[in-house]
C-alpha cells in the first residue's frame, strides 16, 4: 500500500500539520536524493544467501572486527594502541561510521545522525584520552576533568523552541507558564540533582556514562520497571510543559516517547550529564559534521585495515572451544564476489539482531535470545539553504525545536563556523515513535524522495513559512534499524546482560549492549571487547 | 444647490485649509532639519509660501466662469501631487542634488501658488448661492479653523505618529479626495465631456500616493522612525543589517539595527579616540587592520599617519562599505577614505576571515557594533581574541571600542577581563562623545602597553579633539568608571551579550 500525500503527512506529522496550511501543489527543492543503508544485501541474507569463497579467497588474520561504526573503530584503535596490528575492520556500507556518519557539500560538512558528545566526566578517562588525541582538550583540571578548547564547545545560543508562534530561548516553553508549571519544573530539577548526587554503598553514581559504571543498587534498577511518563506521574507532576520537555528528551536521545521509555534511561539522560547537583548539564562538544569528526579520526587510525563495502554473510566457529580459527565469510555487495577470513578472534561490532543472522548456531548453541533488542527507525534530512529563514524572536541556535511537532527540529551545521548570515545547512531529525514499528518500516521503504521531502518541508513550514523557497537541495537518509530502544525492563533484561559476554572466540561490541545509543557507549564496548581479545591473545 | 452640498463644500474648505498649512509646516520643518538655522528657514518658507498664495489668488481671475469647476478640480489634483510628494521628494533629493535649495524653494512656491488658487475659485463657485457677506464670513471661518486644526495636528499627532513623509503623502491623498469628490459635488458646473478622464486622473493620483504610502512603510516602519526620532534620509535592509541615515539641524546620523553608530557633529571625538592611541605608540605603524568600521571614518583617521602604507578593512556588509557611494555627505565626511589606494576592503564576517588569513599587522582598530546580539558577541570572545593574536606583529597595539562603561560597566569590564584572560596587557580608557555619552575603549598588546603616548608630529594641530595632553588624560578613569567584577566572555557562554542586554535594557 502506498500512501498519498495527505495520508503521508498525517501518518508522519499528525493531522494538525494539515491544518497549519498544506498547499495543493507543494513546491519541492530543485535537487535532492534519498539515501539509506544497504537494505538489499541484508534482505538477501535473510533469505538464506550464503555464497562460499574459493580456496584462494581466504586470508588469515589475528582479529576480524565486524562493523566499522564507532564500536568497531574504537576496538581497532584499542588493538592498534596495544601493538596488535594484524586485524581487519569489515564494513558493509561504502563509508564507515554507522550512525555517526556525516556528509559534505560545498558550503559545509553536516551530520547524518549523531552530532555531539557531552564533555565527559572525569571517570570516563578512555574517552578523554580520545579527545586529547583529537586536540580537543586544552588541559586537564585537578580532578581529571577535561578543559575543552573553546572552538569545539557548542557556542551560544545553543537551543531554542518554537512555541505559540514564536522562537524563545531554551527548550522549556516558558511563555505563559503558570506558577504551578514552574514549581513542577523546579521540583523536577531538584529530583534530577538528587540523582546526580546519589551514590551507592560502593560509591558508584546512580547514573554514569559509560553505563557500565552505573550502580546496580535496586533503588536505581527498579526505575527500569517504570516508564518515564509513569515515573513523572508517580511524583505527582502533571504539568503539560514538563511532560512535553521530558517526552521530547526521550524522543531526542532514544527515539521513544516517554510513555515507552524506561524511567531508568529517562533519568540517565538528565542525571548522567550533571557533574554535581546544581550544575548546568555538561557542555556539548560538536563539529559541523557532528560525530563524523570522531569517525574520521578513528578511520584514519585504522588506515587500510578498514575495508568498506564488505558484506559479512556468515561467521563460523568450531563447536568445541579452542578448535581452530573463526571463519568470517563475506561478499562484495556489488560484484557479489565471495571471500573469507580465518581469524583467531572476532569482534562482532554490529547490532545484536544481525548476530542471529550471521553467527552460525548463535541461538541454538548458546541459547542466546535477542528479541528484547528493539530498534527504532529514523529519518534524517539535510537541507541546503541559500539564505537564512526570515523570522523574529530568539535568534537561530545550534539546536532548534518545534513544540508540538513529531520531529525533533533541526541543528545548524554552520553554527560552529561562526557564520551567522547567508547560506547554511540544516539537519532535521525525525524518529518513528509509533508502537507498530514493523508496519511503519514497510511504509518507510515505499516512500519516495518527494513524499519525504514534502514531509520535512511541511514540518519546518510551521516555523519557517519561507523554507520551501530557500531550500536549494534536500537529501534524506532513512535509517531502518537506527537506534536501540531503552524500553521498560530492557536495562535489567537478562538477554541484554548476557549479550556482552563472549561466545567462544566471538566478542561483542556495540552500543545496543548498553540499551541506549550513544557514541560513549559504543566506544566503551569497543575498548572493552578489544581488551578481552588482547587478554586472550597474551594468554595463549 | 441645496444645503447639504453647501455644508459639504465648507467641509472641503476645512480640508483644503488644513492640508495647505500642513504643506507649509512640512517645508519649514524639512528645511530647518536639512539646512539648519530654523528661524531663517521658517521665516523664508512662510514668506515665500504666502507670497506664492497671493500670486495664485491674483492668477485666479484668469479662469473664465464656465471653467471654474473643472479648474478647481485640476488644481486640487496638482496640489495633491506636488504637496503630497513634497516631503519624500525633498528627502530623496537632499543627498543626491547639489542645488537642493532651488528645488526646495521652487516647490514651496509652486505649492503656495496652487493653494492660493483654491479659495478664490471656490468662492466664485459659491457666489451664486450666497450673499457676499455670508460667503466671505463662512469661507474664511472654515479656512482659519482649518489653519488652527493643522497647526495643532501637525506637532501633536502627525509628526510624532506618522513622520514627515507619511504626513505629506496623507495630505496629498486628502487633496486628491476633495478633487474626486468635486466631480460629483460640482457636477452641475462640469461638462459631461472629459468627466470620465478627470475622475480617472483623480483615481490615478490617489493610487500613486497610496502606493507611495505603502512603499514608505516598506522602506521605514513607523516604529523605526519613532525610535530614531530624526527624519530618515536613507534606509535599506541588507542581508546583514538595517542601515538608516537620518538628519537633523545639527548633522546626520548613521544607525545600524536601530543603534546609533555616529553623529557627524561629534564623531571626530569618537574616531580620534578610537584610532590615535593605538597608532601613536607603534612607531612607525605601516600596516593597519580595521575590523568593522565600514563607514570609513576610522580609516580617515588612520590615513592621517604618514607611516601607514597599507590599511585592510574587514566589514561584513558590502552595503555598509559602499554606502558613501550612495550618500555623498558620508563620502565627504570620510574624505573618500575607503577609495584611498592604500586601503583594501574585504567583505566577510571578521570571525571567519580572521581564522582564514595569516597576515600580521602593526596595529588593529576594532570598531564592531556594540555586543547586542550573539552574532556580534562572538567577536568579543576569548576565541576571537586568540585568533586576533595570530594576526599581530610582536609590538602591535589593538584598540577596541567597548560600549559605555558608565551605562554598562559589567559589559565594559567583561571585555577587559576577556582580553586579559587570553594574555593581553590592557589599558582601559574613555572619551566623552556627546551623542553616545561617556564612551569606553581598551588598548591591548601582547607586551605591557606604554604609559606615555605621543601623537606623531604630522598630527599636531590637525586634530579637533586630541592633543598629547588630552590623549594621555583619557587613560585616567574617574571613580564612577571603576572596575567591576564580570565573567569572561566565551563562545559557549556569551556572558557579554547577556550583560549588555540587562544593562542597556535598564538604562532605556
Interface residues (C-beta under 8 A of the other chain):
Chain A: X150 X151 X153 X154 X155 X156 X157 X158 X283 X387 X395 X417 X418 X419 X420 X421 X422
Chain B: X239 X240 X316 X349 X351 X352 X355 X373 X374 X375 X377 X378 X381 X382 X383 X386 X490 X491 X492 X493 X494 X497
